[in-house]
Amino acid sequence: MTALLRLENLSVTYSSADGPVPAVRGVTLDVEAGSTLGVAGESGSGKSTLAATVLRLTPASAKVEGKVLLDGEDVLAMSFGRLRAVRWAEAAIIFQGALHSLNPLRRVGQQIAEPVLLHDSKVTQRQADKRVGDLLSQVGLAARLASSYPHQLSGGQKQRIMIAMALACKPRLLIADEPTTALDVMVQAQVLDLLGSLVRDLGLGLVVISHDLSVLGSTCDRLAVMYAGRIVEEGPSAEVLERSQHPYTRALSAAFPTIGDQTARYAPHGLPGDPPWPGDLPSGCPFHPRCPDAMDVCRTEDVALRDYESHRHRAACIHVDSHVRGTLA
């Protein structure tokens, strides 16, 4: 069965005064209809660039290589006219930071209706207004809020408006880039529950991007962990969280508290150091300067993703090799 979204060896390189900056390096991922993929990593790991590339929203100066297959059709090879038809109607994105993504001078109902009117010239204004009311109801908001301006709404309401906009043309793929940023924990839970219900009820393919593994683990079917522009671990959420095979994944998990556990064992622990600058990556495994399990070979060899127990769970770490694990035991 063809995946709804397939990324094949995707690489994105930005140009700068100091030379090329590889933001995404050789990423291969699948997203099935009716499933949720979480993409985790620190700031600068390439998550947002990955999201933008799916709909060709990167700057024109960016060099993009590989394939982005949406229902088997390569988005990177589409004409602009075809790409314009695909955006919103077949795949849509919830941008990071609703406060900065909504036009402060237009009522939110007008902003939700805009893609509906643009993508279907036969839709009347009255029909579009009805669609807006239905969408607001679908995301748990009152239809009367369509006449509001963004500044009149709370952070959680604005985030729901962004979700309503993304759903306006009934896309099959939804990408949510940090959808809970700057929201309190109660509103975060409501937004994540809403996204989960949309996957179940509408059969959407959903990609959720976040730095918070604990959020993704409770929301997504599969997890992909990014570091320095590449996937370092990928697999079913429960396996990745409970049997992490890459030291970076374990460090991300340890950076967040376990809710309800009051023992010091589960207190959050920060990860020393900073992510490397993409334009000046260290030799070997990019994580080795921060890795507590680094070996001499890690300074010279950058390991590709390796199967752990099954092809469903993979990690890019030399310790995944059974022989090395045995010698370290």
WOHUNOR-V516113 format. One record per residue. N is the residue number from 1. RES is the residue in one small letter. D_LAST is the distance of its C-alpha to the last C-alpha in whole Angstrom. Layout:
# WOHUNOR-V516113
n=N res=RES d_last=D_LAST
n=N res=RES d_last=D_LAST
This chain:
# WOHUNOR-V516113
n=1 res=m d_last=41
n=2 res=t d_last=41
n=3 res=a d_last=39
n=4 res=l d_last=41
n=5 res=l d_last=40
n=6 res=r d_last=38
n=7 res=l d_last=36
n=8 res=e d_last=36
n=9 res=n d_last=34
n=10 res=l d_last=36
n=11 res=s d_last=36
n=12 res=v d_last=39
n=13 res=t d_last=40
n=14 res=y d_last=42
n=15 res=s d_last=45
n=16 res=s d_last=45
n=17 res=a d_last=47
n=18 res=d d_last=44
n=19 res=g d_last=43
n=20 res=p d_last=41
n=21 res=v d_last=39
n=22 res=p d_last=36
n=23 res=a d_last=36
n=24 res=v d_last=34
n=25 res=r d_last=32
n=26 res=g d_last=32
n=27 res=v d_last=32
n=28 res=t d_last=32
n=29 res=l d_last=32
n=30 res=d d_last=34
n=31 res=v d_last=36
n=32 res=e d_last=38
n=33 res=a d_last=41
n=34 res=g d_last=40
n=35 res=s d_last=37
n=36 res=t d_last=35
n=37 res=l d_last=33
n=38 res=g d_last=32
n=39 res=v d_last=31
n=40 res=a d_last=29
n=41 res=g d_last=29
n=42 res=e d_last=30
n=43 res=s d_last=34
n=44 res=g d_last=34
n=45 res=s d_last=31
n=46 res=g d_last=34
n=47 res=k d_last=34
n=48 res=s d_last=38
n=49 res=t d_last=39
n=50 res=l d_last=37
n=51 res=a d_last=39
n=52 res=a d_last=42
n=53 res=t d_last=42
n=54 res=v d_last=42
n=55 res=l d_last=46
n=56 res=r d_last=46
n=57 res=l d_last=47
n=58 res=t d_last=45
n=59 res=p d_last=48
n=60 res=a d_last=50
n=61 res=s d_last=49
n=62 res=a d_last=45
n=63 res=k d_last=44
n=64 res=v d_last=42
n=65 res=e d_last=41
n=66 res=g d_last=39
n=67 res=k d_last=41
n=68 res=v d_last=41
n=69 res=l d_last=42
n=70 res=l d_last=44
n=71 res=d d_last=45
n=72 res=g d_last=45
n=73 res=e d_last=47
n=74 res=d d_last=46
n=75 res=v d_last=47
n=76 res=l d_last=46
n=77 res=a d_last=49
n=78 res=m d_last=51
n=79 res=s d_last=55
n=80 res=f d_last=55
n=81 res=g d_last=58
n=82 res=r d_last=55
n=83 res=l d_last=52
n=84 res=r d_last=55
n=85 res=a d_last=55
n=86 res=v d_last=52
n=87 res=r d_last=51
n=88 res=w d_last=51
n=89 res=a d_last=53
n=90 res=e d_last=50
n=91 res=a d_last=47
n=92 res=a d_last=47
n=93 res=i d_last=45
n=94 res=i d_last=45
n=95 res=f d_last=45
n=96 res=q d_last=43
n=97 res=g d_last=46
n=98 res=a d_last=48
n=99 res=l d_last=51
n=100 res=h d_last=51
n=101 res=s d_last=51
n=102 res=l d_last=54
n=103 res=n d_last=57
n=104 res=p d_last=59
n=105 res=l d_last=62
n=106 res=r d_last=62
n=107 res=r d_last=62
n=108 res=v d_last=59
n=109 res=g d_last=61
n=110 res=q d_last=62
n=111 res=q d_last=59
n=112 res=i d_last=57
n=113 res=a d_last=60
n=114 res=e d_last=60
n=115 res=p d_last=58
n=116 res=v d_last=59
n=117 res=l d_last=63
n=118 res=l d_last=61
n=119 res=h d_last=60
n=120 res=d d_last=63
n=121 res=s d_last=66
n=122 res=k d_last=68
n=123 res=v d_last=66
n=124 res=t d_last=69
n=125 res=q d_last=68
n=126 res=r d_last=69
n=127 res=q d_last=66
n=128 res=a d_last=64
n=129 res=d d_last=64
n=130 res=k d_last=64
n=131 res=r d_last=61
n=132 res=v d_last=60
n=133 res=g d_last=61
n=134 res=d d_last=58
n=135 res=l d_last=55
n=136 res=l d_last=56
n=137 res=s d_last=56
n=138 res=q d_last=53
n=139 res=v d_last=51
n=140 res=g d_last=52
n=141 res=l d_last=55
n=142 res=a d_last=59
n=143 res=a d_last=61
n=144 res=r d_last=63
n=145 res=l d_last=60
n=146 res=a d_last=61
n=147 res=s d_last=64
n=148 res=s d_last=62
n=149 res=y d_last=61
n=150 res=p d_last=57
n=151 res=h d_last=58
n=152 res=q d_last=59
n=153 res=l d_last=56
n=154 res=s d_last=53
n=155 res=g d_last=49
n=156 res=g d_last=48
n=157 res=q d_last=52
n=158 res=k d_last=51
n=159 res=q d_last=48
n=160 res=r d_last=49
n=161 res=i d_last=52
n=162 res=m d_last=50
n=163 res=i d_last=48
n=164 res=a d_last=52
n=165 res=m d_last=53
n=166 res=a d_last=50
n=167 res=l d_last=51
n=168 res=a d_last=54
n=169 res=c d_last=54
n=170 res=k d_last=52
n=171 res=p d_last=49
n=172 res=r d_last=47
n=173 res=l d_last=44
n=174 res=l d_last=43
n=175 res=i d_last=41
n=176 res=a d_last=41
n=177 res=d d_last=40
n=178 res=e d_last=38
n=179 res=p d_last=41
n=180 res=t d_last=40
n=181 res=t d_last=40
n=182 res=a d_last=43
n=183 res=l d_last=43
n=184 res=d d_last=43
n=185 res=v d_last=40
n=186 res=m d_last=43
n=187 res=v d_last=44
n=188 res=q d_last=41
n=189 res=a d_last=40
n=190 res=q d_last=44
n=191 res=v d_last=43
n=192 res=l d_last=40
n=193 res=d d_last=41
n=194 res=l d_last=44
n=195 res=l d_last=42
n=196 res=g d_last=40
n=197 res=s d_last=44
n=198 res=l d_last=45
n=199 res=v d_last=42
n=200 res=r d_last=43
n=201 res=d d_last=47
n=202 res=l d_last=47
n=203 res=g d_last=44
n=204 res=l d_last=44
n=205 res=g d_last=41
n=206 res=l d_last=39
n=207 res=v d_last=37
n=208 res=v d_last=36
n=209 res=i d_last=35
n=210 res=s d_last=34
n=211 res=h d_last=31
n=212 res=d d_last=30
n=213 res=l d_last=28
n=214 res=s d_last=29
n=215 res=v d_last=32
n=216 res=l d_last=31
n=217 res=g d_last=29
n=218 res=s d_last=31
n=219 res=t d_last=34
n=220 res=c d_last=32
n=221 res=d d_last=31
n=222 res=r d_last=29
n=223 res=l d_last=27
n=224 res=a d_last=27
n=225 res=v d_last=25
n=226 res=m d_last=27
n=227 res=y d_last=26
n=228 res=a d_last=29
n=229 res=g d_last=31
n=230 res=r d_last=28
n=231 res=i d_last=26
n=232 res=v d_last=23
n=233 res=e d_last=22
n=234 res=e d_last=24
n=235 res=g d_last=24
n=236 res=p d_last=26
n=237 res=s d_last=26
n=238 res=a d_last=24
n=239 res=e d_last=21
n=240 res=v d_last=21
n=241 res=l d_last=21
n=242 res=e d_last=19
n=243 res=r d_last=16
n=244 res=s d_last=17
n=245 res=q d_last=15
n=246 res=h d_last=16
n=247 res=p d_last=16
n=248 res=y d_last=20
n=249 res=t d_last=20
n=250 res=r d_last=18
n=251 res=a d_last=20
n=252 res=l d_last=24
n=253 res=s d_last=23
n=254 res=a d_last=22
n=255 res=a d_last=26
n=256 res=f d_last=28
n=257 res=p d_last=28
n=258 res=t d_last=28
n=259 res=i d_last=31
n=260 res=g d_last=32
n=261 res=d d_last=29
n=262 res=q d_last=30
n=263 res=t d_last=27
n=264 res=a d_last=26
n=265 res=r d_last=22
n=266 res=y d_last=24
n=267 res=a d_last=26
n=268 res=p d_last=26
n=269 res=h d_last=24
n=270 res=g d_last=26
n=271 res=l d_last=24
n=272 res=p d_last=25
n=273 res=g d_last=27
n=274 res=d d_last=29
n=275 res=p d_last=29
n=276 res=p d_last=30
n=277 res=w d_last=34
n=278 res=p d_last=34
n=279 res=g d_last=36
n=280 res=d d_last=34
n=281 res=l d_last=30
n=282 res=p d_last=28
n=283 res=s d_last=27
n=284 res=g d_last=24
n=285 res=c d_last=22
n=286 res=p d_last=24
n=287 res=f d_last=22
n=288 res=h d_last=20
n=289 res=p d_last=23
n=290 res=r d_last=22
n=291 res=c d_last=18
n=292 res=p d_last=16
n=293 res=d d_last=13
n=294 res=a d_last=15
n=295 res=m d_last=14
n=296 res=d d_last=18
n=297 res=v d_last=18
n=298 res=c d_last=18
n=299 res=r d_last=21
n=300 res=t d_last=23
n=301 res=e d_last=22
n=302 res=d d_last=23
n=303 res=v d_last=21
n=304 res=a d_last=23
n=305 res=l d_last=22
n=306 res=r d_last=19
n=307 res=d d_last=20
n=308 res=y d_last=17
n=309 res=e d_last=18
n=310 res=s d_last=21
n=311 res=h d_last=24
n=312 res=r d_last=24
n=313 res=h d_last=21
n=314 res=r d_last=21
n=315 res=a d_last=19
n=316 res=a d_last=19
n=317 res=c d_last=16
n=318 res=i d_last=14
n=319 res=h d_last=11
n=320 res=v d_last=13
n=321 res=d d_last=13
n=322 res=s d_last=11
n=323 res=h d_last=10
n=324 res=v d_last=9
n=325 res=r d_last=6
n=326 res=g d_last=5
n=327 res=t d_last=6
n=328 res=l d_last=4
n=329 res=a d_last=0
